[in-house]
């Protein structure tokens, strides 16, 4: 007779409630306003679980007031153990992604896929419209992000040096991508939504795996997977050339007047660049860490090169 021993492990669920906080600065004063507070009521959750077992988590939002435009979102993170969290409709949630909550009373189901201690942190957020600067800075295990509709900007350094981050989905509500927003990430492709009217310096610098850029923005068109800014006078600034583009040679289009800071950095395959005479300036570190670059034809209108243009 063969006896099979089921190993129980500790199962811990923590909840965090995050209300929308709007911060505005006026002179040396800081004004903080918050929408209606809310709480989360849950029935007791089992404290032990075996591999392959599924635990039910029953939840209900409790609001202190009614605000008709408020929407709620759920996100979870698993610091220890391995498992799968799904909604009652069967949709499996990915760690760190934000998902809308269709109902204020809902059930979650967690399935253990490990024999180690299981811990999941579940966050409930309301009406996300702002995510602060460097909110996910240096989150080395973060690999996929879907920013919810309603968020209007990717803040300064929000995902900087998230070395594993390869996929980001931006909502149509995004209007600005701020300085260093995706610096040092593993993005393989990025799509710029139509409403984006501002992309700041170094937003995509050191994106060593970037191979494709597309855009619906009139202000920031992507032509042949290269991102540009279009000025009112018809001039273009080359914002970002994809680092992992395999083409060994690139001819910059005639309408380009400026090459932005770190526009070509970390391009490992680029060996030759031909620049038209329309180019009048090249930003700092524009061709930094282009290890294969051997030949570049400069514009005759270039009179000064910024610091470290061709470093490394």
C-alpha positions as CSV (number, residue, x, y, z in Angstrom):
1,X,0.0,0.0,0.0
2,X,1.4,3.4,-1.0
3,X,0.7,6.4,1.2
4,X,1.0,9.9,-0.3
5,X,1.8,12.7,2.2
6,X,0.2,16.1,1.5
7,X,2.6,18.9,2.7
8,X,0.8,21.9,4.1
9,X,2.4,25.3,3.9
10,X,1.6,28.6,5.4
11,X,-0.6,30.8,3.3
12,X,-0.5,34.6,3.9
13,X,-2.7,37.2,2.2
14,X,-2.2,40.9,2.9
15,X,-4.3,43.8,1.5
16,X,-3.3,47.4,0.8
17,X,-5.8,50.1,0.0
18,X,-4.5,53.0,-2.1
19,X,-6.7,56.1,-2.6
20,X,-6.0,58.5,-5.4
21,X,-3.9,61.4,-4.2
22,X,-3.6,64.6,-6.2
23,X,-0.6,66.7,-5.4
24,X,-0.2,70.3,-6.6
25,X,2.6,72.7,-5.8
26,X,2.1,76.5,-5.4
27,X,5.1,78.5,-4.4
28,X,6.5,76.7,-1.3
29,X,3.2,75.1,-0.3
30,X,2.0,71.6,-1.1
31,X,-1.7,70.9,-1.5
32,X,-2.8,67.3,-1.1
33,X,-6.4,66.3,-1.8
34,X,-7.9,62.8,-1.6
35,X,-11.3,61.4,-2.8
36,X,-13.6,59.5,-0.6
37,X,-11.9,56.9,1.6
38,X,-12.8,53.2,1.3
39,X,-12.2,50.0,3.1
40,X,-12.2,46.3,2.1
41,X,-14.1,43.7,4.1
42,X,-13.1,40.1,3.7
43,X,-14.2,36.8,5.1
44,X,-11.6,34.7,7.0
45,X,-9.0,33.2,4.6
46,X,-7.5,29.8,5.2
47,X,-4.0,29.9,6.6
48,X,-2.5,26.7,5.2
49,X,-2.6,25.3,1.7
50,X,-1.1,22.4,-0.2
51,X,0.4,22.4,-3.7
52,X,-2.5,22.2,-6.2
53,X,-5.1,23.4,-3.8
54,X,-7.2,26.5,-4.4
55,X,-8.2,29.0,-1.8
56,X,-11.2,31.3,-2.1
57,X,-10.9,35.0,-1.0
58,X,-14.3,36.8,-0.6
59,X,-14.1,40.6,-0.7
60,X,-16.4,43.6,-0.6
61,X,-15.5,47.2,-0.9
62,X,-16.9,49.5,1.7
63,X,-17.1,53.2,0.7
64,X,-17.4,56.2,3.0
65,X,-19.2,58.1,0.3
66,X,-20.5,57.8,-3.3
67,X,-18.7,59.4,-6.1
68,X,-20.1,58.4,-9.5
69,X,-16.8,58.7,-11.5
70,X,-14.7,56.6,-9.1
71,X,-13.3,53.4,-10.6
72,X,-11.5,50.7,-8.7
73,X,-8.5,48.6,-9.8
74,X,-6.7,45.5,-8.4
75,X,-3.1,44.6,-8.5
76,X,-1.1,41.8,-6.7
77,X,2.5,40.9,-6.0
78,X,3.9,37.5,-4.8
79,X,7.0,38.0,-2.7
80,X,7.3,34.4,-1.7
81,X,6.1,31.1,-3.1
82,X,4.6,30.4,-6.5
83,X,0.9,30.4,-7.4
84,X,-1.9,31.7,-9.6
85,X,-4.5,34.3,-8.7
86,X,-7.7,34.6,-10.8
87,X,-11.0,36.5,-10.7
88,X,-14.3,34.6,-10.4
89,X,-14.8,34.9,-14.1
90,X,-11.7,32.8,-14.7
91,X,-9.4,35.7,-15.7
92,X,-5.8,35.0,-14.5
93,X,-4.1,38.1,-13.0
94,X,-0.5,38.8,-13.8
95,X,1.7,40.1,-11.0
96,X,2.1,43.9,-10.9
97,X,-0.5,44.6,-13.6
98,X,-3.5,46.7,-12.9
99,X,-7.0,45.3,-13.6
100,X,-10.4,47.1,-13.3
101,X,-12.8,45.7,-10.7
102,X,-16.2,45.5,-12.3
103,X,-18.1,44.9,-9.0
104,X,-17.7,46.1,-5.4
105,X,-18.4,42.5,-4.2
106,X,-16.1,40.0,-5.7
107,X,-14.2,36.7,-5.2
108,X,-10.6,35.8,-5.9
109,X,-9.2,32.3,-6.2
110,X,-5.6,31.5,-5.4
111,X,-4.0,28.2,-6.5
112,X,-0.8,27.1,-4.9
113,X,1.9,25.9,-7.4
114,X,4.6,25.4,-4.8
115,X,5.3,23.6,-1.5
116,X,7.1,26.7,0.0
117,X,5.5,29.4,2.1
118,X,2.9,31.3,0.0
119,X,2.4,35.1,0.4
120,X,0.5,37.4,-1.8
121,X,0.1,41.2,-1.4
122,X,-3.2,42.5,-3.0
123,X,-3.6,46.2,-3.6
124,X,-7.0,47.9,-4.3
125,X,-6.7,51.3,-5.9
126,X,-9.3,53.9,-6.8
127,X,-9.4,56.2,-9.8
128,X,-5.8,56.0,-10.7
129,X,-4.9,59.1,-12.7
130,X,-1.4,59.8,-11.4
131,X,1.6,57.5,-10.6
132,X,4.5,59.2,-8.9
133,X,8.0,59.8,-10.1
134,X,10.3,56.7,-9.8
135,X,7.3,54.7,-8.5
136,X,8.8,51.4,-9.9
137,X,12.4,52.5,-10.1
138,X,14.8,49.6,-10.0
139,X,12.1,46.9,-9.7
140,X,14.4,44.3,-11.1
141,X,11.8,41.5,-11.4
142,X,9.0,43.6,-13.0
143,X,8.6,42.3,-16.6
144,X,5.2,43.3,-17.8
145,X,3.1,46.4,-17.1
146,X,-0.4,47.6,-18.3
147,X,-1.0,51.1,-17.3
148,X,-4.8,51.7,-16.8
149,X,-6.9,54.1,-18.7
150,X,-7.1,57.4,-16.9
151,X,-3.4,57.8,-16.2
152,X,-2.2,60.9,-18.1
153,X,1.6,60.7,-17.8
154,X,4.4,58.3,-17.4
155,X,6.3,60.2,-14.7
156,X,9.9,61.0,-14.4
157,X,11.9,57.8,-13.9
158,X,8.8,55.8,-13.3
159,X,10.3,52.5,-14.7
160,X,14.0,53.5,-14.8
161,X,16.4,50.6,-14.5
162,X,13.7,47.9,-14.3
163,X,16.1,45.6,-16.1
164,X,13.6,42.8,-16.8
165,X,10.7,45.1,-18.0
166,X,10.1,44.0,-21.6
167,X,6.5,44.8,-22.3
168,X,4.5,48.0,-21.5
169,X,1.0,48.9,-22.7
170,X,0.2,52.6,-22.6
171,X,-3.5,53.7,-22.5
172,X,-5.0,56.3,-24.8
173,X,-5.2,58.7,-21.9
174,X,-1.4,59.2,-21.8
175,X,-0.4,62.7,-22.9
176,X,3.2,62.9,-21.6
177,X,6.2,60.6,-21.2
178,X,8.6,62.3,-18.9
179,X,12.3,62.3,-18.5
180,X,14.0,58.9,-17.9
181,X,10.6,57.2,-17.8
182,X,11.9,54.0,-19.4
183,X,15.7,54.5,-19.0
184,X,17.6,51.2,-18.7
185,X,14.6,48.9,-19.3
186,X,14.5,45.7,-21.5
187,X,11.6,47.0,-23.7
188,X,11.5,45.2,-27.0
189,X,8.9,47.4,-28.5
190,X,6.8,50.5,-27.6
191,X,3.6,52.1,-29.1
192,X,3.1,55.8,-28.6
193,X,-0.7,56.6,-28.2
194,X,-2.3,59.3,-30.3
195,X,-2.7,61.8,-27.4
196,X,1.0,62.0,-26.5
197,X,2.1,65.6,-27.0
198,X,5.2,65.6,-24.9
199,X,8.2,63.2,-24.7
200,X,11.0,64.5,-22.5
201,X,14.8,64.0,-22.6
202,X,16.1,60.4,-22.2
203,X,12.6,58.9,-22.0
204,X,13.9,55.8,-23.8
205,X,17.7,56.0,-23.2
206,X,19.7,52.8,-22.6
207,X,16.8,50.7,-23.8
208,X,19.2,48.0,-25.0
209,X,16.6,45.5,-26.3
210,X,14.3,48.0,-28.2
211,X,13.7,46.8,-31.8
212,X,10.4,48.3,-32.8
213,X,8.7,51.7,-32.2
214,X,5.2,52.6,-33.5
215,X,3.1,55.7,-32.9
216,X,-0.3,57.2,-33.5
217,X,0.8,60.6,-32.2
218,X,1.0,63.5,-34.8
219,X,3.6,65.3,-32.6
220,X,5.8,62.2,-32.3
221,X,5.6,60.1,-35.4
222,X,7.5,56.8,-35.8
223,X,8.9,56.3,-39.3
224,X,10.4,52.9,-40.1
225,X,10.5,52.2,-36.4
226,X,12.5,55.4,-35.6
227,X,10.8,57.9,-33.3
228,X,10.8,61.6,-34.2
229,X,9.4,64.9,-32.8
230,X,7.7,67.1,-35.4
231,X,8.0,70.8,-34.8
232,X,5.5,73.5,-35.9
233,X,7.9,74.7,-38.6
234,X,8.1,71.2,-40.1
235,X,11.5,70.4,-38.7
236,X,12.1,67.0,-37.1
237,X,14.2,65.9,-34.1
238,X,15.3,62.3,-34.1
239,X,14.3,61.1,-30.6
240,X,15.1,57.4,-30.5
241,X,16.6,54.9,-32.9
242,X,15.9,51.3,-31.7
243,X,19.0,49.8,-30.2
244,X,18.4,46.2,-31.4
245,X,17.6,47.2,-35.0
246,X,19.8,44.8,-37.1
247,X,20.5,47.1,-40.0
248,X,24.2,48.0,-40.1
249,X,23.7,51.3,-41.9
250,X,21.2,54.2,-41.4
251,X,20.6,57.3,-43.5
252,X,19.0,60.1,-41.4
253,X,16.1,61.7,-43.4
254,X,16.6,65.2,-44.9
255,X,14.0,67.0,-42.7
256,X,15.8,66.1,-39.5
257,X,17.3,69.2,-37.8
258,X,18.3,67.8,-34.5
259,X,19.5,64.5,-33.0
260,X,18.3,64.2,-29.4
261,X,20.3,63.3,-26.3
262,X,21.2,59.5,-26.3
263,X,19.1,59.0,-29.5
264,X,21.3,56.2,-30.8
265,X,22.9,54.9,-27.5
266,X,23.5,51.2,-27.1
267,X,23.0,50.4,-30.8
268,X,25.0,47.2,-31.0
269,X,24.6,46.6,-34.8
270,X,24.9,50.1,-36.2
271,X,28.1,50.5,-38.1
272,X,27.5,53.4,-40.4
273,X,25.5,56.7,-40.3
274,X,24.9,59.2,-43.0
275,X,23.7,62.6,-41.8
276,X,22.1,65.2,-44.1
277,X,23.1,68.9,-44.0
278,X,19.8,69.8,-42.5
279,X,21.1,68.6,-39.1
280,X,22.3,71.5,-37.0
281,X,22.8,69.9,-33.6
282,X,23.6,66.6,-31.9
283,X,22.7,66.0,-28.3
284,X,24.9,64.7,-25.5
285,X,25.8,61.0,-25.7
286,X,23.8,60.7,-29.0
287,X,26.0,57.8,-30.2
288,X,27.3,56.6,-26.8
289,X,28.0,52.8,-26.4
290,X,27.6,52.1,-30.2
291,X,30.4,49.5,-30.2
292,X,30.1,48.6,-33.9
293,X,30.0,52.2,-35.2
294,X,32.9,52.8,-37.6
295,X,31.8,55.4,-40.1
296,X,29.7,58.6,-39.7
297,X,29.2,61.3,-42.2
298,X,28.5,64.6,-40.4
299,X,26.4,67.5,-41.5
300,X,28.5,70.4,-42.8
301,X,26.3,72.7,-40.6
302,X,27.5,71.1,-37.4
303,X,29.8,73.6,-35.6
304,X,29.9,72.1,-32.2
305,X,29.6,68.7,-30.7
306,X,28.1,68.1,-27.2
307,X,30.0,66.3,-24.5
308,X,30.5,62.5,-24.9
309,X,28.6,62.3,-28.3
310,X,30.8,59.2,-29.3
311,X,31.8,57.9,-25.9
312,X,32.5,54.2,-25.9
